[in-house]
Amino acid sequence: MRIFVNNVDGYLAGAICADLTKISKNLVGTRKLIRDELVPPMVKRIVPRVDVRRFLKAVTSCNVIVYDMHDADFEELELVVRMLQMSEISHDLTFILISSVGVWSRTARNYEEFPPSEELGSAHLEPAGDEAAPAPQEPEDAEAAGAEEAAAEEPPAALRPVALKSQDYVKRLPAPKFQEWKDIETQVLALKEKLGGAIRPYVVCAGVPYGNGEDAFLGLFKSAWQSRPTLRIIGEGKNFIPMVHARDVARVTRHLLEVSPSLDYHIAVDRGEVTQKQLIQAVAQQFNLPYDPAPVTVAEAILAELADILTMNLRFAPCDLMEVPWEAPEAPAAEVAEDGKEGAKEEPKAPEGREASHASHAAGLQPPEAKKRPGSAASAPTAPAPTAPTAEVEVIDDPGSSTLEVAQKPGFRWWCEAGIVENMQKVAAEFSLWRRLVPVKLIVVGPHGNGSSQLCHRLAEMYNVPALVVEELIEDMAGRESPLALQIKEQRELIAANAANPKSQGPFTMSGQLVSKVLEEALAEKSGTHRGWVISGFPKTLEEALAFYSDAPPTPADPPKKGAKEAEAVNLDDVKFKDDWKPDVMVFVNSAREVCQARSESSGDMIEKEFQTGMDQWLKDSEQIQEILTKHLGAVEVKVSSDQAAEAEREKHQAEVKAAEEEEREPPVAPDEKDLVVVASSSSSWLEPCIALVGHALQELHPVFNFLPPNDALASQQASKAESGEGGYEAPKEQNDAQKDEEKLRQEAKVEQVRKEELARLEKHSEPLRLYLMKFVVPALTGAMVELCHEQPEDPVGYLAEYLSLYSEVSRERETSTGS
């Protein structure tokens, strides 16, 4: 079987190609872009469009033709349909057209009542597992409750459109935007009456597609991922939007070829029945947006992106092909392992990104378990991914036969049966995977007063991620009304009381358990789950690191008594660490004690005893903190110094002393150490080289795309030498210039190739039309225009029309006389 798929590098076409490889490996198609990396690897050949005749011959020679109208050229599609109507096809051919529910947007619909509690979906109607059922009431209580219910007004029932079915396709009425879509649907369905049934047409009317990196909802997911305050609800948001996952559309296409049903029109939608408000709120909640989407009027959103999709109000029932339940087959006894467990094949890995090509369709993620559906006998059991789905058996009693004919009808294996809201976490993960969105996770550590908060905010602004400075988080949390805020206030009062008592032995700093709780709560609130984060000021003690990163942090031992030996250090190899908040890069910002103290005093956020105690504890635990982050959590280490201004002054003085010795003159006076402390604590010149180092380390680890614009400043910084405590990074300028020139020439060559292909295509299409005009139109029109210039009548248009009419009659008489 040879299958043709139009624009195989399109959104739905990629998923369709991956699914059709299960029934045929001979896939050919066209493409809409010239980028080879977007063509699915399972496509054997790309059919060029330059030569129209060869193109039509290649398409009509296939056994299956699949056209997705979302990415199709309508003129080309009409040309192919017209070719099929006029040609004599000697082989069986199946034509599958992927259309949209937009052709139903003006269809007359009926409405039905449903309880307002069902507006949030059926999942919210069932009580939670931990929620106890209401206790039975006593008779007296029941009578009182009945009286109260009778007195209370019943809430008005809401209305929703009655679900349309595939068999109702003759009633569909499109909006003006989709009128051409419906016309093409009609032309395709008319192919069934041609050539004695050699062509079998099908139309798959798909809901608004989602998943696999998004297409229709790309703007919505992109805005949510970037935490932009642009999400809005149009009107009340109670309208129903029919939707379907891209992979489910592909599976319906494959099932049409496997089953060959008698019905020509099939609606592909999921069972989500999601309203616009539910969709917007689910996206906002999944990406932890710090605001609730506000409503806008329809008039205000008339020109907004996705306005036509988000204002749609239709409900559909899935086609019959999608109603057949899928059940995993039982594994043979020979495949059962000795330990009693079934042997399962290792699942293939998911692709690293959208441009890692559409191979993920062919070997992609395994779908979830089939859920129990209304009308099915039982839900699908948990089992490994099968090699072939089971079938629903239909027994057909033929009176003319002594045996029973058994027809196999394959079950439909859903990918997102419950809809986008119930599978929002999976859909968001697909969006990040296909769009190459990798969270940026950075942590800046060092003693208090090292200036890391400035670096944290700069990095967060550069990568558009939340900045989590622990000191700022504690201040923010202390101003709230919560149990954690109360603990912070009590801990601060205790620290202040201990600092005021000269005989007190502490504590003078926040406990590690409390600081880790503050950070965990901030990470849960911030929208950095998908984008990432930059953490600063944590951890400063080993207790904080173990409390936050280990599964079971060791119980802190009692402080040793005076004269007793200190407790033994924790063996980090025996600690089990978790990967929940594992950083990618650890930036170690070192600074002298005097400089840190000067910064702390200038900010005024820490008392003397608190600073001294914290610095002593940092010097004691810093090596183990670095070991946890680098060795056990796998973070890349970048070491920098925030005292570069003072170090530059010292180097300058040493150079002047050396020059004075060579010239045999008196050496200059050494700079005062107090002045160097002031210079180092007030300077921010160290930030730019540090940002360049961090950017280079992160790019070496994994390229960062994340919808960020090209950062020319970062590229120029990486091209210069960024000095730090252990050296810097220098990018060769000549190499960068050569790469830019090569890329420019490559782009110009591609543009020239596209221009030549378009000119050749235009020439091929325009040649028959030009011949027609030169033979029948140009002679008459030329004579008419010459006569018009001589006579110059008052009504030139009427004169021209009359001249052409007489010319037509005279030409017809001449042809008649010549023929006789």
C-alpha positions in Angstrom: 0.0 0.0 0.0 1.4 3.3 -1.1 0.2 6.4 1.0 0.4 10.0 0.0 0.3 12.7 2.8 0.2 16.4 1.9 2.7 18.6 3.7 4.3 16.0 5.8 6.1 18.7 7.9 2.7 20.1 9.0 1.3 19.9 12.5 -1.3 17.1 12.1 0.4 15.5 9.1 3.4 14.5 11.2 1.3 12.6 13.7 -0.7 11.0 10.8 2.5 9.8 9.1 3.8 8.3 12.4 0.5 6.4 12.9 0.1 5.2 9.3 3.5 3.5 9.4 1.8 0.8 11.4 0.0 -0.3 8.3 2.4 0.7 5.6 6.1 1.7 5.3 5.7 3.2 1.8 4.9 6.8 2.6 5.4 9.7 0.2 4.3 13.3 0.4 4.9 17.0 -0.1 6.3 19.6 2.3 5.6 23.3 2.8 9.0 24.3 4.1 12.5 23.7 2.7 13.9 22.5 6.1 14.8 18.8 5.9 14.9 18.4 9.6 11.1 18.9 9.9 10.3 16.0 7.5 9.4 12.9 9.4 12.0 10.1 9.0 9.4 7.5 8.0 8.6 9.4 4.7 10.4 7.7 1.9 10.2 10.4 -0.8 9.2 14.0 -1.1 7.1 14.7 -4.3 8.1 18.0 -5.9 5.4 20.5 -7.0 7.4 22.1 -9.8 6.1 19.9 -12.6 2.3 19.8 -12.2 1.7 16.8 -14.4 4.3 14.7 -12.7 3.0 15.8 -9.3 -0.6 14.8 -10.2 0.5 11.5 -11.6 2.5 10.7 -8.5 -0.5 11.5 -6.3 -3.1 9.6 -8.2 -0.9 6.5 -8.4 -1.1 6.1 -4.7 -3.6 3.8 -2.9 -4.3 6.3 -0.2 -4.4 10.1 -0.3 -4.5 12.1 2.9 -5.0 15.9 2.8 -5.1 18.0 6.0 -7.0 21.2 5.2 -5.3 23.0 8.2 -2.0 23.1 6.2 -3.3 22.6 2.6 -3.2 24.9 -0.4 -6.8 24.9 -1.5 -6.0 25.5 -5.1 -3.8 22.5 -5.2 -6.4 20.4 -3.3 -9.1 21.4 -5.8 -6.8 20.6 -8.7 -6.2 17.1 -7.3 -9.9 16.5 -6.7 -10.7 17.7 -10.2 -8.0 15.4 -11.6 -9.6 12.4 -9.8 -13.0 13.3 -11.1 -11.7 13.4 -14.7 -9.2 10.5 -14.7 -9.8 6.9 -15.1 -8.4 5.2 -12.0 -7.6 1.5 -12.5 -6.9 0.7 -8.9 -8.8 1.1 -5.6 -8.1 4.5 -4.0 -9.1 5.9 -0.6 -9.2 9.7 -0.2 -9.2 11.0 3.4 -9.8 14.7 4.0 -9.0 16.2 7.5 -11.4 19.0 8.0 -12.4 21.2 11.0 -15.5 21.6 13.2 -15.5 25.2 12.0 -17.7 24.0 9.1 -20.4 23.4 11.7 -20.2 26.8 13.4 -23.5 28.2 12.0 -25.4 24.9 12.3 -28.8 25.2 13.9 -28.6 23.5 17.3 -31.0 22.6 20.1 -30.3 23.1 23.8 -30.8 21.0 26.8 -30.8 21.7 30.5 -28.2 20.4 32.8 -27.5 21.1 36.5 -25.2 24.0 37.2 -22.9 21.7 39.2 -22.1 19.9 36.0 -20.5 23.0 34.5 -17.1 22.0 35.9 -17.2 18.6 34.3 -18.2 15.2 35.5 -14.9 14.7 37.4 -15.9 17.4 39.9 -19.3 15.7 40.6 -17.9 12.6 42.3 -16.8 13.0 45.9 -13.1 12.6 46.6 -11.7 9.4 47.9 -11.0 10.8 51.4 -14.4 12.6 51.6 -16.9 10.7 53.6 -20.4 10.2 52.4 -23.1 12.2 54.3 -24.4 10.5 57.3 -28.0 9.3 57.3 -30.3 11.8 58.9 -32.8 11.1 61.6 -36.5 11.5 60.7 -36.8 14.8 62.5 -33.7 16.2 60.9 -34.8 15.0 57.5 -38.2 16.8 57.8 -36.4 20.0 58.9 -34.0 19.7 56.0 -36.9 19.1 53.6 -38.6 22.2 54.8 -35.5 24.3 54.4 -35.0 22.9 50.8 -38.6 23.7 49.9 -38.2 27.2 51.2 -35.0 27.8 49.3 -35.1 28.7 45.7 -33.7 26.1 43.3 -30.9 27.4 41.1 -31.9 27.9 37.5 -30.7 25.1 35.2 -28.0 26.0 32.7 -28.4 25.3 29.0 -25.9 23.6 26.7 -26.0 22.6 23.0 -27.2 19.1 22.3 -24.4 17.0 21.1 -24.3 16.6 17.3 -23.3 13.3 15.7 -21.5 12.3 12.6 -24.7 11.2 10.9 -25.9 14.9 11.1 -23.3 16.1 8.7 -25.9 17.0 6.0 -27.2 19.7 8.4 -23.9 21.5 8.8 -23.7 25.2 8.1 -20.3 27.0 8.1 -19.3 30.5 9.0 -18.1 32.6 6.1 -14.5 31.8 7.0 -15.1 28.0 6.5 -17.4 28.2 3.5 -14.6 27.1 1.2 -13.8 24.2 3.6 -17.4 22.9 3.2 -17.3 23.3 -0.6 -14.1 21.1 -0.7 -15.8 18.6 1.7 -18.7 18.3 -0.8 -16.4 17.8 -3.7 -14.5 15.1 -2.0 -17.6 13.2 -0.9 -18.9 13.4 -4.5 -15.9 11.3 -5.6 -17.8 8.3 -4.3 -20.3 8.5 -7.2 -17.5 8.6 -9.8 -15.8 5.7 -11.7 -18.1 3.0 -10.3 -16.9 3.3 -6.7 -13.2 2.9 -7.4 -12.6 5.9 -5.1 -13.6 5.7 -1.5 -13.7 9.2 0.1 -13.8 9.9 3.8 -14.0 13.2 5.7 -12.5 13.4 9.3 -14.0 16.5 10.9 -11.5 17.2 13.7 -12.1 19.3 16.8 -9.7 22.1 17.6 -6.4 20.1 17.8 -4.1 20.3 20.7 -1.0 18.5 22.0 2.4 17.8 20.4 3.7 21.3 20.9 0.4 23.1 20.1 -0.7 24.8 16.9 -4.0 26.4 17.4 -3.4 27.1 21.1 0.3 28.0 20.6 -0.3 31.7 21.6 -2.3 30.7 24.7 0.4 28.3 26.0 3.2 30.6 25.1 1.7 33.5 27.0 1.1 31.2 30.0 4.6 29.7 29.8 6.1 33.2 29.8 3.8 34.4 32.6 2.5 37.3 30.5 -0.6 39.0 31.9 -2.5 38.5 28.6 -4.8 35.6 29.3 -8.5 36.7 29.1 -11.9 35.0 29.2 -14.2 36.2 26.3 -17.7 36.9 27.7 -18.9 34.5 30.4 -16.8 31.7 29.1 -19.6 29.1 29.3 -19.4 28.2 25.6 -18.3 24.6 24.7 -15.2 24.2 22.5 -14.9 20.8 20.8 -11.3 19.6 20.9 -9.2 16.6 20.2 -5.6 15.5 20.6 -3.4 15.4 17.4 -2.6 11.8 18.0 -6.3 10.8 18.3 -6.9 12.4 14.9 -4.0 10.3 13.5 -5.5 7.1 15.0 -8.9 7.8 13.5 -7.3 8.2 10.1 -5.6 4.9 10.5 -8.8 3.2 11.7 -10.6 4.4 8.6 -8.2 2.3 6.5 -8.4 -0.7 8.8 -12.2 -0.8 9.1 -13.5 0.9 5.9 -16.8 1.9 7.4 -19.9 2.6 5.3 -20.3 6.1 6.8 -18.4 8.8 4.8 -18.3 11.5 7.5 -16.6 11.0 10.9 -16.3 13.5 13.8 -13.1 13.2 15.8 -13.4 14.9 19.2 -12.6 13.8 22.8 -15.0 13.4 25.7 -13.8 16.4 27.6 -16.8 18.8 26.8 -14.6 21.7 28.0 -15.9 25.3 28.2 -13.8 28.2 27.3 -13.5 29.3 31.0 -12.3 25.8 32.1 -9.7 25.8 29.3 -8.2 29.2 30.2 -8.3 28.5 33.9 -6.7 25.1 33.5 -3.8 26.6 31.5 -3.3 29.4 34.0 -3.3 26.9 36.9 -0.9 24.5 35.2 1.7 27.3 34.7 1.1 28.8 38.1 0.2 32.3 36.8 0.1 34.9 39.6 -3.2 36.3 38.5 -6.7 35.1 37.6 -7.7 35.6 33.9 -10.1 38.5 33.7 -13.2 38.5 31.5 -13.5 40.8 28.4 -16.5 41.5 26.2 -16.8 39.8 22.8 -16.6 43.2 21.1 -13.2 43.9 22.8 -11.8 40.5 21.7 -13.2 40.5 18.2 -9.7 41.1 16.7 -7.8 39.1 19.3 -5.9 35.9 18.5 -8.0 32.7 18.8 -11.2 34.8 19.1 -13.1 32.6 16.5 -12.0 29.4 18.3 -12.6 30.6 21.8 -16.1 31.8 21.0 -17.3 28.6 19.4 -20.2 26.9 21.1 -20.7 23.3 19.9 -20.8 19.9 21.4 -20.2 16.7 19.4 -20.2 13.0 20.1 -17.2 11.0 19.0 -17.7 9.0 15.8 -18.5 5.3 16.0 -14.9 4.3 15.3 -13.8 6.0 18.6 -16.6 4.3 20.6 -15.1 0.8 20.3 -13.3 0.1 23.6 -9.7 -1.0 23.4 -8.5 -3.8 25.7 -4.9 -4.9 26.1 -4.4 -8.6 25.1 -3.2 -11.1 27.7 0.4 -12.0 27.5 1.2 -15.7 26.6 2.4 -17.9 29.3 5.8 -18.2 27.7 6.4 -14.5 28.1 5.8 -14.6 31.8 9.0 -14.2 33.8 10.2 -16.7 36.4 9.4 -14.2 39.2 5.7 -14.1 38.1 5.8 -10.8 36.5 5.2 -10.2 32.8 8.2 -9.3 30.7 7.7 -5.9 29.2 9.7 -4.3 26.5 11.6 -1.1 27.3 9.6 1.9 26.2 11.3 4.1 23.6 12.6 7.5 24.7 10.7 10.6 23.7 12.3 13.0 21.2 14.3 15.9 22.6 12.3 18.5 20.8 9.9 19.4 18.0 12.7 19.6 15.5 14.1 16.4 16.8 11.6 15.4 14.2 8.4 13.5 14.1 10.1 10.3 15.0 8.3 10.6 18.3 5.0 9.8 16.6 6.4 6.4 15.4 8.2 5.5 18.5 6.8 8.0 20.9 5.5 7.9 24.4 3.1 5.1 25.3 -0.5 6.2 25.8 -2.1 5.9 29.2 -4.4 3.1 30.3 -7.7 3.0 28.6 -10.4 4.4 30.9 -13.7 2.8 31.5 -16.3 4.4 29.3 -20.1 4.4 29.5 -21.5 1.4 27.9 -18.3 -0.7 28.0 -18.1 -3.9 29.8 -15.0 -3.2 31.9 -12.1 -0.9 32.0 -8.8 -1.9 30.4 -6.4 -3.8 32.7 -2.9 -2.6 33.3 -0.5 -4.3 31.0 2.5 -3.6 28.9 2.2 -1.9 25.5 0.8 -4.6 23.1 2.0 -5.3 19.6 -1.6 -5.1 18.2 -4.9 -4.1 19.7 -7.6 -6.5 20.4 -10.8 -6.4 18.5 -14.5 -6.3 19.1 -16.1 -9.4 17.5 -19.3 -9.0 15.6 -21.2 -12.2 14.8 -23.2 -12.0 11.5 -25.8 -14.6 10.9 -26.1 -15.2 7.1 -29.2 -17.2 6.2 -27.6 -18.5 3.1 -24.6 -20.0 4.9 -24.3 -22.8 7.3 -21.6 -21.1 9.3 -21.4 -17.7 11.1 -19.3 -15.0 9.6 -17.0 -13.3 12.2 -16.0 -9.7 11.4 -13.1 -8.2 13.3 -13.5 -4.5 14.4 -10.4 -3.1 16.0 -10.8 -1.2 19.2 -9.8 2.5 19.5 -6.9 3.2 21.8 -7.3 6.8 23.1 -4.5 9.1 23.9 -6.5 11.9 25.6 -10.0 10.6 26.0 -11.0 12.7 29.0 -10.0 16.0 27.3 -7.4 18.7 27.6 -8.3 19.8 31.1 -8.1 16.4 32.7 -4.7 15.8 30.8 -3.3 19.3 31.2 -0.2 18.1 32.9 0.6 15.7 30.0 -0.2 18.3 27.4 2.0 20.9 29.1 4.8 18.4 29.2 4.4 17.7 25.5 4.4 21.5 24.9 7.8 21.9 26.6 9.2 18.8 24.9 8.2 19.7 21.4 9.1 23.4 21.7 12.5 22.6 23.3 11.6 24.5 26.4 14.2 23.5 29.1 13.8 25.0 32.6 16.8 27.2 33.6 17.7 26.2 37.2 20.5 28.2 38.7 21.6 28.6 42.3 24.0 31.2 43.6 25.8 30.4 46.9 28.3 32.1 49.1 28.6 33.9 52.5 26.1 36.6 53.5 27.1 39.9 52.1 28.8 38.5 49.0 26.5 40.5 46.6 24.8 37.4 45.2 21.3 39.0 45.3 22.4 41.4 42.5 23.6 38.6 40.4 20.4 36.6 41.1 18.2 39.4 39.8 20.3 40.0 36.7 20.3 36.3 35.7 16.5 36.1 36.4 15.9 39.1 34.1 18.2 37.6 31.4 16.4 34.2 31.3 12.9 35.5 32.2 12.6 33.3 35.3 11.6 34.1 38.9 14.4 35.4 41.2 14.2 33.7 44.7 16.4 35.6 47.1 16.0 33.9 50.5 16.3 37.1 52.5 13.6 38.7 50.4 11.4 35.6 50.7 11.6 35.6 54.5 10.6 39.3 54.6 7.7 38.7 52.3 6.6 35.6 54.2 6.8 37.4 57.6 4.3 40.0 56.4 1.6 37.4 55.8 -1.0 35.8 58.0 0.0 32.1 58.1 1.5 29.6 60.6 4.8 29.8 58.8 4.8 33.6 59.2 4.1 33.2 62.9 7.1 30.8 63.2 9.3 33.4 61.4 8.2 36.2 63.8 8.9 34.0 66.8 12.3 33.0 65.5 13.2 36.7 64.9 12.1 37.7 68.4 14.2 34.9 69.8 17.3 36.0 67.8 16.8 39.7 68.8 16.5 38.7 72.5 19.7 36.5 72.3 21.6 39.3 70.6 20.6 41.8 73.3 21.8 39.4 76.0 25.7 39.4 76.2 25.6 36.0 78.0 23.4 34.3 75.5 24.8 31.4 73.5 22.4 31.8 70.7 20.8 30.9 68.3 21.6 34.0 66.3 20.4 32.7 62.9 17.3 31.2 61.5 17.0 27.4 61.7 17.7 25.4 58.6 14.4 23.7 58.7 12.5 27.0 58.8 14.5 28.5 55.9 13.9 25.4 53.8 10.2 25.6 54.4 10.1 29.2 53.3 11.9 28.3 50.1 9.7 25.2 49.4 6.5 27.4 49.8 8.0 30.1 47.5 8.9 27.5 44.8 5.3 26.1 45.0 3.8 29.5 44.5 6.1 30.9 41.8 5.6 30.1 38.1 9.0 28.5 37.8 7.9 24.9 37.5 8.2 25.0 33.7 10.6 28.0 33.2 13.0 27.4 36.1 14.3 29.8 38.7 17.4 31.4 40.2 18.0 30.9 43.9 20.3 33.1 45.9 21.3 33.1 49.6 20.7 29.4 50.0 22.0 27.1 51.4 24.3 28.9 53.9 24.6 26.0 56.3 24.8 22.2 56.0 21.5 22.0 58.0 19.7 24.0 55.4 21.1 21.9 52.5 20.2 18.6 54.1 16.7 19.8 55.1 15.9 20.9 51.6 17.7 18.4 49.3 17.7 15.1 51.3 14.8 12.7 51.6 15.3 12.1 55.3 17.5 14.8 56.8 19.5 13.6 59.8 18.2 14.8 63.2 20.4 17.6 64.4 22.5 16.6 67.4 22.4 18.6 70.6 25.1 21.2 70.8 28.2 19.9 72.6 28.8 21.0 76.1 31.8 23.2 77.0 35.0 21.2 76.9 33.4 18.2 75.1 34.4 17.1 71.6 32.4 18.2 68.7 30.0 15.8 67.0 31.3 13.9 64.0 30.6 15.3 60.6 27.8 13.9 58.5 28.9 11.3 55.9 27.2 12.6 52.8 27.7 9.3 51.0 25.1 7.8 53.4 22.5 10.5 52.7 19.8 9.9 50.0 19.3 13.1 48.0 16.2 13.9 46.0 16.1 15.4 42.5 13.0 17.6 42.9 14.9 20.9 42.9 18.2 19.8 41.5 20.1 22.8 40.0 21.8 22.9 36.6 24.6 25.4 37.5 25.9 26.3 40.9 27.5 29.8 41.0 30.0 30.1 43.9 30.5 33.8 44.6 33.4 34.2 46.9 34.2 37.4 48.9 36.5 38.5 51.7 35.1 38.6 55.2 35.7 42.3 55.6 33.9 43.1 52.3 31.0 40.9 53.2 30.7 42.6 56.5 30.8 46.1 54.9 28.0 45.1 52.5 25.9 43.7 55.4 26.4 46.8 57.4 25.4 49.1 54.5 22.2 47.1 53.9 21.4 47.0 57.6 19.6 43.7 57.4 21.8 41.8 59.9 23.1 42.4 63.4 26.8 41.9 64.3 26.4 38.7 66.2 24.1 37.2 63.5 26.7 38.0 60.8 29.7 36.6 62.7 27.8 33.4 63.6 26.6 33.0 60.0 30.1 33.6 58.6 31.7 31.1 61.0 29.1 28.5 60.1 29.6 29.2 56.3 33.4 28.7 56.6 32.7 25.5 58.4 30.1 24.0 56.0 31.0 25.5 52.6 33.0 22.6 51.4 30.2 20.1 52.2 27.6 22.4 50.6 29.6 22.5 47.4 30.0 18.7 47.5 26.2 18.2 47.8 25.4 20.5 44.9 28.1 19.3 42.5 28.9 15.7 43.4 25.5 14.5 44.6 23.1 16.7 42.7 25.3 17.0 39.5 25.3 20.8 39.2 28.0 22.4 37.1 30.2 24.7 39.2 31.2 28.2 38.2 33.5 30.1 40.6 33.7 33.9 40.6 34.8 36.6 43.0 32.8 39.7 43.8 36.0 41.5 45.0 37.3 42.0 41.5 37.4 45.8 41.9 39.8 45.5 44.9 41.8 42.9 43.2 42.2 45.1 40.1 43.5 47.9 42.4 46.0 45.6 44.0 47.2 44.4 40.6 47.5 48.0 39.4 49.6 48.9 42.5 51.9 45.9 41.9 52.4 46.9 38.3 53.3 50.5 39.4 55.7 49.2 42.0 57.4 47.0 39.4 57.7 49.9 37.0 59.1 52.1 39.7 61.8 49.5 40.5 62.8 49.3 36.9 63.0 53.1 36.6 64.8 53.2 40.0 62.4 55.7 41.5 60.4 55.7 44.7 57.5 53.2 44.7 54.0 54.5 45.1 52.1 54.2 48.4 50.1 51.0 48.8 46.3 51.5 48.8 44.6 51.5 52.2 42.9 48.2 52.9 39.9 50.0 54.2 39.6 51.9 51.0 39.8 48.7 49.1 37.0 47.2 51.2 34.8 50.2 50.3 35.7 49.9 46.6 35.0 46.2 46.5 31.7 46.5 48.5 30.3 49.3 46.3 31.4 48.0 42.9 29.3 46.0 40.5 31.8 45.6 37.7 32.2 41.9 38.5 28.6 41.1 37.4 29.1 41.3 33.6 32.0 38.8 33.4 30.1 36.5 35.8 27.0 36.6 33.7 29.0 35.7 30.7 30.6 32.7 32.4 27.2 31.4 33.7 25.7 31.8 30.2 28.5 29.9 28.6 28.3 27.1 31.2 24.5 26.8 30.7 24.9 26.7 26.9 27.5 24.0 27.2 25.1 22.0 29.4 22.0 22.4 27.2 21.0 25.2 24.7 18.4 27.5 26.1 15.7 28.5 23.6 12.6 29.3 25.8 11.1 31.9 23.5 14.0 34.3 24.4 15.3 36.9 21.8 18.9 36.7 20.7 21.1 38.2 23.3 23.8 40.2 21.5 25.1 41.6 24.7 25.8 38.1 26.0 27.4 37.0 22.8 29.7 40.0 22.9 30.5 39.3 26.5 31.4 35.7 25.7 33.6 36.9 22.9 35.7 38.9 25.3 37.7 37.5 28.1 35.7 37.1 31.3 38.1 37.0 34.2 37.3 35.2 37.4 39.0 33.5 40.3 40.0 30.5 38.1 40.2 32.0 34.7 37.6 33.0 32.1 36.1 32.2 28.7 37.3 33.6 25.4 35.4 33.1 22.1 37.5 33.7 19.0 36.1 36.7 17.1 37.4 35.4 13.7 35.5 32.2 14.1 32.3 34.0 15.0 32.6 36.3 11.9 33.3 33.3 9.6 30.2 31.5 11.0 28.0 34.6 10.4 29.2 35.0 6.9 28.7 31.3 6.1 25.2 31.4 7.6 24.4 34.5 5.5 25.5 32.8 2.3 23.5 29.7 3.2 20.3 31.8 3.8 20.8 33.7 0.5 21.2 30.4 -1.4 18.0 29.1 0.1 16.1 32.2 -0.8 17.4 32.1 -4.4 16.4 28.4 -4.6 12.9 29.2 -3.4 12.6 32.1 -5.9 13.6 29.8 -8.8 11.1 27.1 -7.8 8.3 29.6 -7.5 9.0 31.1 -10.9 9.1 27.7 -12.5 5.9 26.7 -10.9 4.2 30.0 -11.9 5.4 29.5 -15.5 4.0 26.0 -15.6 0.6 27.2 -14.3 0.4 30.3 -16.4 1.3 28.7 -19.8 -2.1 27.2 -20.6 -3.9 30.4 -19.6 -1.6 32.6 -21.6 -2.1 30.4 -24.7 -5.9 30.6 -24.2 -5.8 34.4 -23.9 -3.6 34.9 -27.0 -5.8 32.7 -29.2 -9.3 33.7 -28.2 -9.3 37.0 -26.3 -6.3 39.2 -27.3 -7.2 39.5 -31.1 -10.7 40.7 -30.4 -9.8 42.9 -27.5 -6.9 44.5 -29.4 -9.2 45.4 -32.3 -11.8 46.8 -29.9 -9.3 49.0 -28.1 -8.0 50.4 -31.4 -11.5 51.2 -32.6 -12.3 52.7 -29.2 -9.3 55.1 -29.4 -10.4 56.3 -32.9 -14.1 56.9 -32.1 -13.8 58.0 -28.5 -17.5 57.5 -27.6 -19.2 59.1 -24.6 -20.0 55.6 -23.2 -16.7 53.7 -23.8 -17.7 50.7 -21.7 -21.0 50.3 -23.5 -19.3 50.8 -26.9 -16.7 48.1 -26.0 -19.4 45.7 -25.0 -21.4 46.2 -28.2 -18.2 45.9 -30.3 -17.3 42.6 -28.6 -20.8 41.3 -29.0 -20.8 42.0 -32.8 -17.3 40.6 -33.1 -18.6 37.3 -31.5 -21.5 37.1 -33.9 -19.4 37.8 -37.0 -16.8 35.2 -35.8 -19.5 32.6 -35.3 -20.9 33.2 -38.8 -17.5 32.9 -40.4 -16.9 29.6 -38.6 -20.3 28.4 -39.8 -19.7 29.4 -43.4 -16.2 27.9 -43.4 -17.5 24.6 -42.0 -20.2 24.4 -44.7 
